[in-house]
Amino acid sequence: MKAKIAGCLVAILILIGLGVVSGAFYTVKETEQVIITQFGETVGDPINPPNAEKSEAGLHFKIPFLWKVNKFDKLILEWDGDAEEMPTKEKTYIQVDTYGRWRIADPLAYFQNLRDERRAQSRLDDILGSETRNTIAKHQLIEVIRTTKGREPLKAEELVDADMTGSVGKLPEIRFGRSALEQEIFEKSSEKLAGLGIELLDVRFKRINYNESVQVQIFERMISERQQIAERFRSEGEGEAAKILGNMQKDLKEIQSTAYKEVQTIQGEADAKAAEIYTAAYNQNPEAAELYEFLRTMEVYGEVLGGDSTVILSTESDLFKYLKRAEPVAGAPEPKPAPVRPVAPAR
């Protein structure tokens, strides 16, 4: 009986010893950092922190049942905020969805202020959300959605209102841009998170949308604005076409005037040359001169007496000279004198 009791005691002692031995050691991975606490108070320095000169991963000793091992991630952690509705400087309500990346840079301060990742995520929501709202409220919408700073538009026919809902005008200047706003949120949030043992690595806008209640109205205004721009382009195109056509007509008239002038010059020179030739022929032979005079008169007859023309000539006219020599055709009726109309007496 005593032997059985002794055996049970030995077994119990062995189990207690194994429990004590197993509780006296713990392992730390490369991706972990550890804080040892005793009754809620920290003991010693953090194990395997990010700023350690060399890795402290491996097997470590602790006092069983008194020391508690608190492990935290050493990796880069994710923060994904909820989409929140907030106003811009011109009171345009938009939904902004942000995300960020962070890590535990000071495990001791992190443990003393936050204890665990759930509370850390809650503090990130508060700080990053607050700084995002403050930054958006200080800037116009175009600063939030545009990333290029100091750029000049190709056309001045762009937007007047920074919320892209106004009439056509000059494109507003971008003084900051989306990246500058993200950097502003990052810097102000980093200052507040540093005291909590958190190092903020990055903050970005994931999505920016108009409020649903005004989205349809905004789209209608955007369509109207684009139609105004298109109408202006069409008007400018028609004006340019009219200008080109006017220049073309002007050039055409100048070309025609120059050509007419050249034609008249050439024709004048040709007439002068012909007259010179005719004069030389006339002076050279009287018979040739008479023939020339006869031919020219026949040409005039052909032009003047064509068709049913009636010509009244003086008997002293040069044109009548050859007609006087012509003999009447046999059988031709004699010309009748023109009827004389009585002149009405003056009243």
C-alpha positions in Angstrom: 0.0 0.0 0.0 2.8 2.4 0.9 4.5 1.5 -2.3 1.5 2.5 -4.3 1.2 5.8 -2.5 4.9 6.5 -3.0 4.6 5.7 -6.7 1.7 8.1 -7.1 3.6 10.8 -5.3 6.6 10.2 -7.6 4.4 10.4 -10.7 2.8 13.6 -9.4 6.2 15.1 -8.7 7.4 14.1 -12.2 4.4 15.8 -13.8 4.9 18.9 -11.7 8.6 18.9 -12.7 7.7 18.6 -16.4 5.2 21.4 -16.1 7.8 23.6 -14.4 10.4 22.8 -16.9 8.1 23.3 -19.9 6.9 26.6 -18.4 10.5 27.8 -17.9 11.3 27.9 -21.6 9.7 29.6 -24.6 10.7 30.1 -28.2 10.8 33.4 -30.2 10.5 33.3 -34.0 12.2 35.6 -36.4 8.9 37.3 -37.2 8.1 37.9 -33.5 9.1 40.3 -30.7 8.4 39.6 -27.0 7.6 41.6 -23.9 7.9 39.7 -20.5 5.5 40.8 -17.8 5.1 39.9 -14.1 1.6 40.7 -12.7 1.0 43.1 -15.6 4.3 45.0 -15.2 7.1 44.7 -17.8 10.2 42.8 -16.9 13.5 43.7 -18.6 13.9 44.9 -22.2 11.9 43.7 -25.2 13.3 40.6 -26.9 14.0 40.6 -30.6 12.8 44.2 -31.3 13.1 45.8 -34.8 16.1 47.9 -33.7 18.1 44.9 -32.3 21.6 44.7 -33.6 21.3 41.0 -34.1 18.5 38.5 -34.1 17.4 37.2 -30.7 15.1 34.5 -32.0 15.4 31.1 -30.4 14.9 29.4 -27.0 14.6 31.7 -23.9 14.1 31.2 -20.2 11.5 32.6 -17.9 10.3 32.1 -14.3 7.4 29.7 -14.5 4.0 30.9 -13.4 5.3 34.4 -12.6 6.5 35.7 -15.9 4.1 36.0 -18.9 5.2 36.0 -22.5 3.5 38.6 -24.7 4.3 38.1 -28.4 3.8 40.7 -31.1 4.2 40.6 -34.9 7.5 42.0 -36.3 6.1 42.1 -39.8 4.5 44.9 -41.7 0.8 45.1 -40.7 -2.2 46.2 -42.7 -4.8 48.9 -41.9 -7.8 49.3 -44.1 -10.2 52.0 -43.1 -13.9 52.2 -43.9 -15.2 54.5 -46.6 -16.3 57.7 -44.9 -18.4 60.6 -46.2 -16.7 64.0 -45.7 -16.9 67.5 -47.2 -14.2 69.2 -49.3 -13.4 72.9 -49.0 -16.2 73.9 -51.4 -18.7 71.7 -49.4 -18.9 68.9 -52.0 -19.5 65.7 -50.1 -17.4 62.7 -51.2 -16.8 59.2 -49.9 -13.1 58.6 -49.2 -11.7 55.1 -48.7 -8.1 55.0 -47.3 -5.6 52.3 -46.4 -2.2 52.2 -44.8 0.7 50.0 -43.7 2.4 50.1 -40.2 4.5 48.1 -37.9 5.4 47.9 -34.2 8.6 50.0 -33.9 8.7 50.2 -30.0 7.1 47.1 -28.5 7.4 48.4 -24.9 5.5 51.6 -25.7 3.1 49.6 -27.8 2.4 47.2 -24.9 2.0 50.0 -22.4 -0.5 52.0 -24.5 -2.3 49.4 -26.6 -1.6 45.9 -25.3 -2.9 44.1 -28.5 -3.5 44.6 -32.2 -7.3 45.0 -31.8 -6.8 48.2 -29.8 -4.0 49.3 -32.2 -6.4 49.0 -35.2 -9.0 51.0 -33.3 -6.5 53.8 -32.6 -5.4 53.8 -36.2 -9.1 54.2 -37.2 -9.4 57.2 -35.0 -6.2 59.0 -35.9 -6.0 58.3 -39.6 -9.7 58.9 -40.1 -9.5 62.2 -38.2 -6.5 63.4 -40.2 -8.1 62.4 -43.5 -11.2 64.4 -42.7 -9.2 67.4 -41.6 -7.0 67.3 -44.8 -9.9 66.9 -47.2 -11.8 69.7 -45.6 -8.9 72.1 -46.2 -8.6 71.4 -49.9 -10.7 71.6 -53.0 -11.9 68.5 -54.7 -9.6 68.8 -57.7 -6.6 68.7 -55.3 -7.9 65.3 -54.1 -8.5 63.7 -57.5 -5.5 65.2 -59.5 -2.0 64.1 -59.0 -0.1 66.4 -61.4 1.1 69.6 -59.7 1.8 72.8 -61.6 0.7 71.4 -65.0 -0.7 73.7 -67.7 -3.7 72.6 -69.7 -3.5 72.2 -73.5 -6.6 74.2 -73.8 -8.0 77.1 -71.8 -11.6 75.8 -72.5 -11.7 73.7 -69.3 -13.4 74.1 -65.9 -13.9 77.1 -63.7 -15.2 75.5 -60.6 -12.8 73.1 -58.9 -15.6 70.6 -58.2 -16.0 70.2 -62.0 -19.6 71.3 -61.9 -19.3 74.9 -63.2 -19.3 76.5 -66.6 -16.6 76.3 -69.2 -13.6 78.5 -68.4 -10.0 78.4 -67.4 -8.7 75.2 -65.8 -7.9 75.9 -62.2 -4.3 75.6 -60.9 -3.3 72.6 -58.9 -1.2 73.8 -56.0 -0.9 70.5 -54.1 -2.3 67.4 -55.8 -3.4 64.0 -54.5 0.1 62.8 -53.5 0.7 66.0 -51.4 -2.5 65.4 -49.5 -1.6 61.8 -48.8 1.8 62.9 -47.6 0.1 65.5 -45.3 -2.1 62.8 -43.7 0.9 60.6 -43.4 3.1 63.1 -41.6 0.5 64.3 -39.1 -0.7 60.8 -38.3 2.9 59.6 -37.8 3.5 62.2 -35.1 0.6 61.0 -33.1 1.3 57.3 -33.6 5.0 57.5 -32.7 4.1 57.9 -29.0 2.1 54.6 -29.2 5.1 52.6 -30.4 3.7 52.4 -34.0 5.7 53.4 -37.1 3.4 54.4 -39.9 4.9 53.3 -43.2 2.4 54.5 -45.8 -1.1 56.0 -46.3 -3.0 56.1 -49.6 -6.4 56.9 -51.0 -8.0 53.7 -52.2 -11.2 55.1 -53.6 -12.9 58.5 -53.9 -16.6 58.7 -55.0 -19.3 61.3 -55.0 -22.1 61.1 -52.5 -24.9 59.0 -54.1 -27.5 61.8 -53.4 -25.6 64.2 -55.7 -23.9 61.8 -58.0 -26.6 61.9 -60.7 -26.6 65.7 -60.6 -22.8 65.9 -60.9 -22.8 63.6 -63.9 -25.5 65.7 -65.6 -23.4 68.8 -65.0 -20.3 67.1 -66.3 -22.2 66.0 -69.5 -23.5 69.6 -69.9 -20.0 71.0 -69.5 -18.5 68.6 -72.0 -21.3 69.6 -74.5 -20.4 73.2 -74.0 -16.8 72.4 -74.8 -17.8 70.5 -77.9 -20.0 73.3 -79.0 -17.1 75.8 -78.6 -14.8 73.5 -80.6 -17.4 73.3 -83.4 -17.8 77.1 -83.4 -14.1 77.6 -83.5 -13.9 75.0 -86.3 -16.6 76.8 -88.4 -14.9 80.1 -87.8 -11.6 78.7 -88.9 -13.2 77.2 -92.0 -14.8 80.5 -92.9 -11.4 82.2 -92.4 -9.7 79.7 -94.7 -12.4 80.1 -97.3 -12.1 83.9 -97.2 -8.3 83.7 -97.6 -8.8 81.3 -100.5 -11.2 83.6 -102.2 -8.8 86.5 -101.7 -5.9 84.6 -103.1 -8.1 83.4 -106.0 -9.0 87.0 -106.9 -5.4 88.1 -106.6 -4.4 85.3 -109.0 -7.2 86.1 -111.4 -6.3 89.8 -111.3 -2.7 89.1 -112.0 -3.6 86.6 -114.8 -6.0 89.1 -116.4 -3.3 91.8 -116.2 -0.8 89.5 -117.9 -3.4 88.6 -120.6 -4.1 92.2 -121.3 -0.4 93.0 -121.5 0.2 90.1 -123.9 -2.8 91.0 -126.0 -1.8 94.6 -126.2 1.7 93.6 -127.3 0.2 91.2 -129.9 -2.1 93.9 -131.2 0.8 96.3 -131.4 2.8 93.7 -133.2 0.0 93.0 -135.6 -0.6 96.7 -136.3 3.1 97.0 -136.9 3.0 94.2 -139.4 -0.2 95.6 -141.1 1.4 99.1 -141.3 4.6 97.6 -142.9 2.4 95.7 -145.4 0.3 98.8 -146.1 3.3 100.9 -146.8 5.0 98.2 -148.8 2.3 97.6 -151.5 -0.8 99.8 -152.2 -2.7 96.8 -153.6 -2.0 94.8 -150.4 -3.2 97.7 -148.4 -6.4 97.9 -150.4 -6.8 94.1 -149.9 -6.3 94.4 -146.2 -8.8 97.2 -146.0 -11.3 95.1 -148.0 -10.8 92.1 -145.8 -11.2 94.1 -142.6 -14.4 95.6 -143.9 -15.8 92.2 -144.8 -15.0 91.0 -141.2 -16.9 94.0 -139.9 -19.8 93.2 -142.2 -19.9 89.7 -140.9 -20.1 90.9 -137.4 -22.5 93.8 -137.9 -24.8 92.4 -140.6 -25.3 88.9 -139.2 -28.8 87.6 -138.6 -31.8 90.0 -139.0 -29.8 93.1 -138.1 -30.8 96.5 -139.4 -28.0 99.0 -139.9 -28.4 102.7 -140.8 -25.3 104.1 -142.5 -24.4 107.5 -143.9 -23.5 107.6 -147.5 -20.2 109.0 -146.5 -19.4 106.1 -144.2 -16.4 103.9 -145.1 -18.6 100.8 -144.4 -21.0 102.0 -147.2 -18.2 102.3 -149.7 -18.3 98.7 -150.8 -22.1 98.4 -150.6 -22.4 101.2 -153.1 -20.3 99.2 -155.6 -22.5 96.1 -155.3 -25.0 95.6 -158.2 -28.5 94.6 -157.4 -29.4 90.9 -157.8 -31.6 90.0 -160.7 -35.2 89.4 -159.6 -34.7 90.9 -156.2 -37.6 93.1 -155.1 -37.0 96.8 -154.9 -36.8 98.2 -151.4 -39.9 99.9 -150.2 -39.6 103.2 -148.5 -40.2 103.2 -144.8 -43.7 104.2 -143.7 -43.9 107.7 -142.5 -45.7 108.1 -139.2 -47.6 111.4 -138.7 -46.3 113.4 -135.9 -49.0 114.4 -133.4 -49.4 118.1 -133.0 -48.1 119.6 -129.8 -50.8 120.5 -127.3 
